[in-house]
């Protein structure tokens, strides 16, 4: 479905209300093919990255960076997977998983039941997810953490015994070709930044969605970008 040449493809409604068309190949690649993408902010051209890139870090957040340093690139800290995670009514839900710090379990011992394997029999990679504080956004301390489901702090675990519910997001395609993230545990909130400031190294937070709908506003929009699209003219990260 994804093509470098941007050939026409059938409209694909992903999360609604806007259909994905042939000019949204990065959105299709991220949501359908689960290809890792950069999440470039619509306002200042920065990109989302974990504060700590190491796989053993599970209690630190996510920030907006405006330069791609060699360490971040080498550790794939600039890349994210938007992984399917079920449905909320008719809306598909997703995990926002970092490509940095990804670990893969060893194959199961002979005769042992395989756990967490893909269709090809290989163990699925474990990726750290953006996790929402249970009480966000009641205070400035209620932020985000990037970590494996079972290793984040207690307030970042599942509220009803399910470890995933604080890590599930509604991903909505916006009318201007980006995506907006709404946490399923806080439908009146949206992925944004502390004090709504999107300056360099701004700390990502769950903030109130003053727009009141799932499309959010430009201040809360990210453009998924594949490697061949990093040089697009409307942002300054790599220029």
Backbone as CSV, one residue per row, in Angstrom:
resi,resn,N_x,N_y,N_z,CA_x,CA_y,CA_z,C_x,C_y,C_z
1,UNK,0.828,-1.209,0.000,0.000,0.000,0.000,0.859,1.254,0.000
2,UNK,2.018,1.184,0.648,2.903,2.346,0.669,3.753,2.380,-0.598
3,UNK,3.879,3.522,-1.215,4.719,3.657,-2.399,5.541,4.930,-2.311
4,UNK,6.768,4.845,-2.757,7.616,6.027,-2.792,7.087,7.036,-3.804
5,UNK,6.409,6.552,-4.853,6.015,7.427,-5.944,4.708,8.164,-5.678
6,UNK,4.070,7.894,-4.533,2.809,8.546,-4.178,1.739,8.292,-5.246
7,UNK,1.654,7.073,-5.714,0.594,6.730,-6.654,-0.730,6.716,-5.911
8,UNK,-1.831,6.939,-6.621,-3.125,7.010,-5.942,-3.459,5.705,-5.231
9,UNK,-4.092,5.822,-4.088,-4.594,4.647,-3.395,-5.975,4.979,-2.854
10,UNK,-6.748,3.969,-2.584,-8.117,4.176,-2.125,-8.115,4.876,-0.778
11,UNK,-9.103,5.733,-0.569,-9.224,6.400,0.724,-9.348,5.366,1.830
12,UNK,-8.641,5.608,2.911,-8.643,4.688,4.041,-8.964,5.492,5.293
13,UNK,-10.100,5.249,5.902,-10.479,5.984,7.098,-9.809,5.333,8.293
14,UNK,-8.953,6.081,8.978,-8.229,5.578,10.140,-8.570,6.458,11.327
15,UNK,-9.459,5.994,12.172,-9.822,6.765,13.346,-10.780,7.898,13.054
16,UNK,-10.965,8.249,11.788,-11.877,9.308,11.386,-11.507,10.652,11.995
17,UNK,-12.131,11.720,11.596,-13.166,11.762,10.571,-12.613,11.998,9.161
18,UNK,-11.294,12.066,9.028,-10.693,12.428,7.739,-10.104,11.189,7.077
19,UNK,-10.396,10.927,5.808,-9.808,9.774,5.141,-8.354,10.020,4.785
20,UNK,-7.575,8.966,4.858,-6.187,9.033,4.427,-6.155,8.871,2.914
21,UNK,-5.428,9.741,2.226,-5.383,9.646,0.765,-3.955,9.428,0.287
22,UNK,-3.769,9.540,-1.004,-2.479,9.182,-1.590,-1.346,10.105,-1.169
23,UNK,-1.660,11.240,-0.553,-0.607,12.156,-0.116,-0.242,11.956,1.355
24,UNK,-0.793,10.935,1.967,-0.522,10.662,3.374,0.170,9.318,3.522
25,UNK,1.177,9.074,2.686,1.837,7.778,2.708,2.487,7.474,4.042
26,UNK,3.025,8.488,4.729,3.657,8.246,6.021,2.617,7.828,7.058
27,UNK,1.403,8.383,6.980,0.344,7.988,7.902,-0.064,6.540,7.641
28,UNK,-0.211,6.202,6.358,-0.550,4.822,6.002,0.547,3.875,6.482
29,UNK,1.806,4.234,6.254,2.914,3.379,6.655,2.952,3.200,8.160
30,UNK,2.665,4.269,8.909,2.721,4.192,10.367,1.568,3.375,10.936
31,UNK,0.343,3.617,10.441,-0.837,3.016,11.059,-1.177,1.647,10.484
32,UNK,-0.833,1.400,9.236,-1.202,0.138,8.606,-0.021,-0.822,8.540
33,UNK,1.128,-0.299,8.150,2.294,-1.155,7.985,3.177,-1.186,9.225
34,UNK,2.877,-0.351,10.207,3.654,-0.272,11.443,5.129,0.011,11.177
35,UNK,5.397,0.864,10.187,6.771,1.291,9.936,7.129,2.388,10.931
36,UNK,8.363,2.399,11.449,8.743,3.470,12.365,8.807,4.806,11.648
37,UNK,8.328,5.849,12.298,8.292,7.182,11.710,8.809,8.200,12.709
38,UNK,9.223,9.347,12.195,9.450,10.508,13.054,8.111,11.178,13.281
39,UNK,7.891,11.688,14.479,6.694,12.472,14.768,7.126,13.929,14.863
40,UNK,6.963,14.645,13.755,7.427,16.028,13.643,6.296,16.960,14.022
41,UNK,6.561,17.904,14.908,5.520,18.797,15.396,5.152,19.841,14.352
42,UNK,3.858,20.130,14.261,3.370,21.038,13.219,3.761,22.488,13.479
43,UNK,4.047,22.839,14.725,4.227,24.253,15.068,5.666,24.715,14.882
44,UNK,6.624,23.970,15.446,7.997,24.469,15.382,8.959,23.507,14.690
45,UNK,8.447,22.400,14.145,9.304,21.509,13.391,10.173,20.594,14.214
46,UNK,10.049,20.628,15.540,10.790,19.689,16.368,10.202,18.292,16.255
47,UNK,10.900,17.325,16.827,10.402,15.956,16.777,10.370,15.364,18.181
48,UNK,9.490,14.402,18.373,9.301,13.773,19.674,10.386,12.714,19.892
49,UNK,10.976,12.696,21.087,11.974,11.682,21.444,11.884,11.380,22.933
50,UNK,12.228,10.148,23.350,12.274,9.870,24.783,13.383,10.676,25.447
51,UNK,13.165,11.079,26.691,14.215,11.787,27.423,15.421,10.873,27.603
52,UNK,15.170,9.609,27.935,16.238,8.632,28.119,16.098,7.546,27.059
53,UNK,17.163,7.301,26.310,17.094,6.370,25.193,17.419,4.933,25.588
54,UNK,17.889,4.709,26.799,18.343,3.373,27.200,17.167,2.437,27.462
55,UNK,17.332,1.181,27.122,16.244,0.218,27.250,15.862,-0.048,28.702
56,UNK,16.767,0.221,29.650,16.442,-0.032,31.057,15.736,1.142,31.717
57,UNK,15.496,2.230,30.978,14.811,3.398,31.540,13.305,3.251,31.369
58,UNK,12.572,3.340,32.505,11.123,3.190,32.466,10.397,4.267,33.279
59,UNK,11.117,5.287,33.722,10.489,6.275,34.599,10.796,7.705,34.165
60,UNK,11.136,7.887,32.893,11.362,9.227,32.387,10.431,9.498,31.218
61,UNK,10.329,10.762,30.847,9.292,11.178,29.932,9.731,11.301,28.493
62,UNK,9.078,12.225,27.800,9.311,12.441,26.380,9.388,13.940,26.136
63,UNK,10.199,14.366,25.177,10.427,15.786,24.959,10.455,16.097,23.468
64,UNK,10.426,17.388,23.165,10.503,17.872,21.799,11.931,18.334,21.536
65,UNK,12.575,17.755,20.534,13.950,18.117,20.197,13.969,18.770,18.824
66,UNK,14.898,19.679,18.617,14.983,20.387,17.334,16.277,20.106,16.591
67,UNK,17.154,19.297,17.157,18.350,18.864,16.437,18.473,17.354,16.575
68,UNK,18.931,16.701,15.524,19.092,15.254,15.542,20.565,14.934,15.749
69,UNK,20.934,14.661,17.007,22.321,14.389,17.321,22.658,12.941,16.958
70,UNK,23.935,12.635,16.763,24.329,11.283,16.340,23.873,10.183,17.296
71,UNK,23.924,10.432,18.606,23.517,9.397,19.554,22.042,9.060,19.397
72,UNK,21.201,10.102,19.255,19.777,9.862,19.073,19.525,9.064,17.802
73,UNK,20.222,9.420,16.734,20.028,8.708,15.471,20.519,7.266,15.577
74,UNK,21.684,7.069,16.191,22.238,5.718,16.321,21.335,4.824,17.167
75,UNK,20.747,5.389,18.212,19.882,4.612,19.105,18.432,4.584,18.640
76,UNK,18.141,5.178,17.487,16.782,5.229,16.920,15.813,5.957,17.848
77,UNK,16.334,6.937,18.592,15.491,7.684,19.515,14.535,8.651,18.835
78,UNK,14.731,8.866,17.530,13.862,9.772,16.786,12.698,9.034,16.136
79,UNK,12.626,7.716,16.295,11.634,6.913,15.592,10.613,6.299,16.547
80,UNK,9.373,6.214,16.071,8.267,5.662,16.863,7.454,4.690,16.021
81,UNK,6.938,3.665,16.686,5.955,2.771,16.086,4.582,3.136,16.638
82,UNK,3.590,3.227,15.778,2.209,3.439,16.204,1.516,2.094,16.016
83,UNK,1.447,1.322,17.104,1.100,-0.090,17.050,-0.363,-0.324,17.399
84,UNK,-1.105,-1.076,16.583,-2.514,-1.353,16.898,-2.676,-2.003,18.267
85,UNK,-3.718,-1.576,18.995,-3.938,-2.094,20.344,-5.386,-2.397,20.653
86,UNK,-6.221,-2.623,19.652,-7.620,-2.935,19.908,-8.543,-1.837,19.425
87,UNK,-9.766,-1.819,19.994,-10.774,-0.861,19.546,-11.489,-0.233,20.730
88,UNK,-11.944,1.013,20.560,-12.829,1.710,21.478,-14.068,2.064,20.670
89,UNK,-15.169,1.283,20.885,-16.333,1.350,20.002,-15.840,1.035,18.593
90,UNK,-16.019,1.969,17.635,-15.553,1.725,16.279,-14.182,2.334,16.000
91,UNK,-13.591,2.963,17.009,-12.303,3.615,16.797,-11.165,2.663,17.120
92,UNK,-10.207,2.506,16.201,-9.025,1.708,16.535,-8.151,2.437,17.539
93,UNK,-7.538,1.676,18.418,-6.637,2.225,19.430,-5.205,1.808,19.113
94,UNK,-4.258,2.622,19.584,-2.859,2.377,19.272,-1.980,2.614,20.497
95,UNK,-0.825,1.954,20.489,0.260,2.269,21.409,1.258,3.147,20.659
96,UNK,1.854,4.118,21.355,2.943,4.910,20.786,4.230,4.349,21.388
97,UNK,4.967,3.606,20.585,6.112,2.855,21.094,7.412,3.383,20.505
98,UNK,8.394,3.553,21.380,9.694,4.062,20.940,10.511,2.949,20.306
99,UNK,11.212,3.296,19.216,12.153,2.345,18.604,13.453,2.292,19.392
100,UNK,13.665,3.251,20.298,14.866,3.264,21.128,14.682,2.313,22.310
101,UNK,15.702,1.525,22.607,15.625,0.622,23.737,14.792,-0.607,23.486
102,UNK,14.564,-0.944,22.227,13.762,-2.117,21.900,14.525,-3.387,22.266
103,UNK,13.844,-4.349,22.876,14.462,-5.617,23.242,13.619,-6.751,22.676
104,UNK,14.264,-7.863,22.369,13.578,-9.041,21.841,13.863,-10.218,22.754
105,UNK,12.808,-10.898,23.192,12.985,-12.072,24.043,13.718,-13.173,23.289
106,UNK,14.388,-14.019,24.065,15.037,-15.173,23.461,13.977,-16.194,23.041
107,UNK,14.246,-16.976,22.011,13.275,-18.006,21.603,12.968,-18.952,22.751
108,UNK,11.754,-19.480,22.770,11.339,-20.399,23.821,12.176,-21.673,23.763
109,UNK,12.378,-22.264,24.948,13.136,-23.509,25.017,12.365,-24.627,24.321
110,UNK,13.054,-25.616,23.823,12.364,-26.734,23.153,11.300,-27.353,24.059
111,UNK,10.118,-27.490,23.530,9.026,-28.085,24.291,8.235,-27.094,25.113
112,UNK,8.759,-25.881,25.276,8.052,-24.868,26.065,7.066,-24.130,25.181
113,UNK,5.978,-23.671,25.785,4.969,-22.924,25.033,5.527,-21.556,24.668
114,UNK,5.475,-21.182,23.407,5.990,-19.861,23.019,5.110,-18.753,23.571
115,UNK,5.745,-17.676,23.981,5.011,-16.533,24.530,5.365,-15.293,23.743
116,UNK,4.326,-14.601,23.272,4.555,-13.346,22.575,5.310,-13.498,21.286
117,UNK,4.872,-14.424,20.445,5.559,-14.622,19.176,4.693,-14.129,18.030
118,UNK,5.334,-13.785,16.923,4.616,-13.339,15.753,4.189,-14.506,14.884
119,UNK,3.606,-14.187,13.744,3.136,-15.226,12.832,4.268,-16.097,12.313
120,UNK,5.464,-15.533,12.278,6.597,-16.295,11.766,7.277,-17.123,12.846
121,UNK,6.724,-17.112,14.072,7.283,-17.891,15.156,8.389,-17.199,15.925
122,UNK,8.822,-16.036,15.448,9.882,-15.293,16.134,9.294,-14.459,17.270
123,UNK,10.028,-14.301,18.356,9.512,-13.478,19.464,9.240,-12.047,19.010
124,UNK,8.139,-11.486,19.469,7.832,-10.101,19.148,8.755,-9.184,19.944
125,UNK,9.164,-8.074,19.345,10.010,-7.140,20.110,9.209,-6.458,21.206
126,UNK,9.869,-6.208,22.321,9.260,-5.441,23.401,9.710,-3.998,23.258
127,UNK,8.743,-3.097,23.150,9.065,-1.694,22.982,8.496,-0.893,24.135
128,UNK,9.244,0.119,24.545,8.753,1.019,25.593,7.672,1.923,25.021
129,UNK,6.586,2.067,25.764,5.443,2.836,25.298,5.328,4.156,26.048
130,UNK,4.713,5.125,25.372,4.347,6.357,26.083,3.150,6.031,26.973
131,UNK,3.319,6.223,28.265,2.324,5.843,29.257,1.792,7.084,29.962
132,UNK,0.495,7.137,30.167,-0.161,8.304,30.758,-0.358,8.088,32.255
133,UNK,-0.110,9.125,33.031,-0.404,9.098,34.464,-1.904,8.915,34.666
134,UNK,-2.291,8.088,35.632,-3.708,7.808,35.852,-4.527,9.068,36.111
135,UNK,-3.934,10.042,36.790,-4.682,11.236,37.188,-4.467,12.428,36.267
136,UNK,-3.716,12.238,35.176,-3.441,13.361,34.279,-4.728,13.881,33.660
137,UNK,-4.818,15.181,33.410,-3.816,16.209,33.690,-4.203,17.089,34.872
138,UNK,-4.435,16.485,36.051,-4.896,17.259,37.202,-3.821,18.175,37.768
139,UNK,-2.565,17.821,37.607,-1.497,18.689,38.090,-0.324,18.611,37.125
140,UNK,0.622,19.527,37.275,1.791,19.541,36.405,2.686,18.326,36.646
141,UNK,2.488,17.635,37.781,3.281,16.441,38.061,2.756,15.229,37.291
142,UNK,1.546,15.339,36.755,0.939,14.224,36.043,1.379,14.279,34.589
143,UNK,2.477,13.615,34.299,3.084,13.753,32.983,2.972,12.447,32.211
144,UNK,4.008,12.148,31.468,4.101,10.930,30.674,5.380,10.205,31.041
145,UNK,5.358,8.885,30.906,6.573,8.105,31.051,6.720,7.202,29.840
146,UNK,7.979,6.871,29.518,8.259,5.947,28.432,8.850,4.691,29.057
147,UNK,8.099,3.588,28.995,8.583,2.361,29.615,7.732,1.169,29.262
148,UNK,8.243,-0.019,29.569,7.486,-1.241,29.340,6.294,-1.295,30.300
149,UNK,5.191,-1.930,29.885,3.966,-1.913,30.700,4.168,-2.355,32.146
150,UNK,4.966,-3.398,32.358,5.117,-3.919,33.713,6.181,-3.237,34.537
151,UNK,6.876,-2.243,33.961,8.000,-1.644,34.671,7.835,-0.163,34.947
152,UNK,6.770,0.457,34.463,6.540,1.862,34.802,5.995,1.942,36.223
153,UNK,5.986,3.149,36.792,5.524,3.338,38.155,4.054,2.972,38.333
154,UNK,3.629,2.805,39.589,2.273,2.345,39.868,1.205,3.263,39.279
155,UNK,1.418,4.561,39.332,0.420,5.495,38.802,0.382,5.504,37.283
156,UNK,1.304,4.767,36.669,1.309,4.667,35.215,0.873,3.275,34.746
157,UNK,0.377,2.463,35.679,-0.101,1.135,35.313,-1.596,1.190,35.047
158,UNK,-2.138,0.042,34.598,-3.559,-0.009,34.295,-4.429,0.291,35.499
159,UNK,-5.504,1.012,35.276,-6.377,1.431,36.371,-7.288,0.310,36.839
160,UNK,-7.668,-0.566,35.915,-8.632,-1.614,36.249,-8.016,-3.001,36.127
161,UNK,-6.767,-3.094,36.470,-6.088,-4.372,36.397,-5.497,-4.675,35.036
162,UNK,-5.792,-3.852,34.050,-5.234,-4.047,32.711,-4.033,-3.133,32.542
163,UNK,-2.852,-3.692,32.319,-1.666,-2.840,32.217,-1.678,-1.941,30.997
164,UNK,-2.542,-2.225,30.019,-2.486,-1.479,28.774,-3.322,-0.209,28.765
165,UNK,-4.308,-0.068,29.658,-5.264,1.020,29.442,-4.650,2.401,29.602
166,UNK,-3.570,2.526,30.352,-2.911,3.829,30.458,-1.939,4.069,29.315
167,UNK,-1.874,3.147,28.378,-0.947,3.282,27.248,-1.667,3.276,25.900
168,UNK,-2.992,3.287,25.908,-3.759,3.242,24.665,-4.174,4.649,24.238
169,UNK,-4.086,4.915,22.957,-4.382,6.229,22.407,-5.345,6.126,21.228
170,UNK,-6.221,7.101,21.104,-6.992,7.306,19.889,-6.122,8.148,18.957
171,UNK,-5.856,7.635,17.772,-5.046,8.357,16.788,-5.984,8.863,15.701
172,UNK,-6.042,10.176,15.552,-6.971,10.779,14.593,-6.207,11.533,13.518
173,UNK,-6.569,11.266,12.286,-6.002,12.008,11.162,-6.703,13.355,11.067
174,UNK,-5.922,14.432,11.027,-6.487,15.778,11.026,-6.729,16.271,9.607
175,UNK,-7.552,17.286,9.455,-7.817,17.820,8.105,-6.579,18.369,7.419
176,UNK,-5.533,18.672,8.163,-4.332,19.249,7.546,-3.228,18.212,7.380
177,UNK,-3.572,16.923,7.415,-2.620,15.881,7.060,-1.711,15.400,8.165
178,UNK,-1.988,15.743,9.408,-1.201,15.254,10.526,-1.989,14.258,11.346
179,UNK,-1.483,13.941,12.534,-2.195,13.066,13.452,-2.218,13.709,14.831
180,UNK,-3.270,13.407,15.566,-3.437,13.882,16.938,-3.641,12.676,17.838
181,UNK,-3.079,12.725,19.047,-3.162,11.614,19.980,-4.008,11.995,21.197
182,UNK,-5.017,11.176,21.489,-5.886,11.376,22.651,-5.795,10.130,23.527
183,UNK,-5.439,10.260,24.816,-5.346,9.075,25.683,-6.727,8.514,25.989
184,UNK,-6.867,7.207,25.894,-8.170,6.599,26.096,-8.654,6.766,27.533
185,UNK,-7.723,6.896,28.490,-8.126,7.077,29.887,-8.567,8.497,30.187
186,UNK,-8.218,9.455,29.320,-8.559,10.858,29.554,-9.046,11.475,28.246
187,UNK,-10.264,11.175,27.830,-10.728,11.641,26.513,-10.866,13.144,26.374
188,UNK,-10.834,13.881,27.481,-10.884,15.341,27.395,-9.488,15.956,27.346
189,UNK,-8.473,15.117,27.278,-7.088,15.593,27.227,-6.490,15.245,25.870
190,UNK,-5.264,15.696,25.669,-4.620,15.508,24.380,-3.103,15.548,24.593
191,UNK,-2.344,14.897,23.704,-0.892,14.942,23.817,-0.402,16.332,23.438
192,UNK,0.185,17.025,24.386,0.666,18.374,24.147,1.945,18.609,24.920
193,UNK,2.135,19.836,25.421,3.369,20.178,26.112,3.070,21.005,27.356
194,UNK,3.992,20.955,28.293,3.847,21.703,29.533,3.619,23.179,29.222
195,UNK,2.580,23.742,29.831,2.211,25.149,29.629,1.949,25.468,28.158
196,UNK,1.651,24.439,27.377,1.361,24.597,25.948,2.545,25.174,25.173
197,UNK,3.745,25.130,25.751,4.928,25.677,25.097,5.605,24.590,24.277
198,UNK,5.890,24.886,23.025,6.508,23.898,22.147,7.905,24.346,21.721
199,UNK,8.628,24.939,22.666,10.002,25.346,22.397,10.903,24.122,22.393
200,UNK,12.171,24.320,22.012,13.131,23.224,22.013,13.223,22.598,23.396
201,UNK,13.259,21.277,23.441,13.353,20.503,24.677,12.152,20.678,25.589
202,UNK,11.026,21.104,25.030,9.803,21.211,25.828,9.374,19.822,26.275
203,UNK,8.867,19.747,27.498,8.447,18.464,28.051,7.040,18.126,27.585
204,UNK,6.887,16.963,26.978,5.562,16.536,26.521,4.693,16.200,27.723
205,UNK,3.460,16.619,27.681,2.485,16.371,28.744,1.146,16.021,28.129
206,UNK,0.265,15.489,28.958,-1.134,15.394,28.584,-1.795,16.662,29.088
207,UNK,-2.337,17.455,28.184,-2.944,18.734,28.542,-4.406,18.739,28.137
208,UNK,-5.159,19.655,28.719,-6.571,19.740,28.386,-6.763,20.051,26.915
209,UNK,-7.728,19.386,26.305,-8.026,19.607,24.899,-9.087,20.694,24.795
210,UNK,-8.627,21.929,24.694,-9.574,23.050,24.685,-10.451,23.028,23.446
211,UNK,-9.991,22.350,22.368,-10.813,22.258,21.170,-12.040,21.389,21.357
212,UNK,-11.934,20.390,22.251,-13.088,19.582,22.600,-13.426,18.463,21.643
213,UNK,-12.641,18.284,20.564,-12.931,17.173,19.657,-11.647,16.377,19.424
214,UNK,-11.764,15.291,18.688,-10.634,14.391,18.525,-9.601,14.891,17.527
215,UNK,-9.896,15.951,16.802,-8.902,16.448,15.853,-7.924,17.417,16.495
216,UNK,-8.289,17.977,17.653,-7.381,18.887,18.328,-7.143,20.161,17.534
217,UNK,-6.006,20.779,17.768,-5.629,21.996,17.066,-4.224,21.810,16.496
218,UNK,-3.758,22.770,15.717,-2.424,22.661,15.138,-1.367,22.514,16.224
219,UNK,-1.580,23.146,17.370,-0.602,23.096,18.450,-0.418,21.671,18.969
220,UNK,-1.369,20.781,18.679,-1.291,19.403,19.160,-1.150,18.402,18.021
221,UNK,-0.693,18.838,16.862,-0.619,17.979,15.692,0.825,17.571,15.403
222,UNK,0.982,16.320,14.998,2.281,15.815,14.565,2.149,15.273,13.155
223,UNK,3.215,15.452,12.369,3.263,14.893,11.035,4.172,13.665,11.062
224,UNK,3.624,12.461,10.855,4.509,11.298,10.716,5.360,11.460,9.467
225,UNK,6.648,11.183,9.594,7.532,11.347,8.449,8.462,10.152,8.315
226,UNK,8.518,9.599,7.099,9.441,8.520,6.775,10.788,9.108,6.375
227,UNK,11.848,8.290,6.371,13.188,8.834,6.088,13.271,9.643,4.800
228,UNK,12.577,9.229,3.742,12.684,9.967,2.483,11.924,11.290,2.530
229,UNK,11.223,11.570,3.635,10.452,12.801,3.748,11.009,13.738,4.819
230,UNK,12.194,13.425,5.361,12.731,14.258,6.425,13.103,15.648,5.949
231,UNK,13.367,15.820,4.656,13.808,17.108,4.151,12.671,18.000,3.674
232,UNK,11.446,17.695,4.082,10.323,18.515,3.625,10.489,19.953,4.088
233,UNK,10.027,20.938,3.304,10.384,22.324,3.545,9.715,22.987,4.753
234,UNK,8.640,22.386,5.325,7.936,23.135,6.360,8.487,22.891,7.757
235,UNK,9.610,22.246,7.902,10.218,22.194,9.223,11.727,22.363,9.078
236,UNK,12.388,22.625,10.197,13.778,23.052,10.130,14.724,22.105,10.850
237,UNK,14.271,20.911,11.180,15.094,20.028,11.991,16.399,19.682,11.291
238,UNK,16.365,19.452,9.997,17.531,18.961,9.306,18.072,19.942,8.279
239,UNK,17.729,21.208,8.395,18.202,22.178,7.422,19.121,23.204,8.070
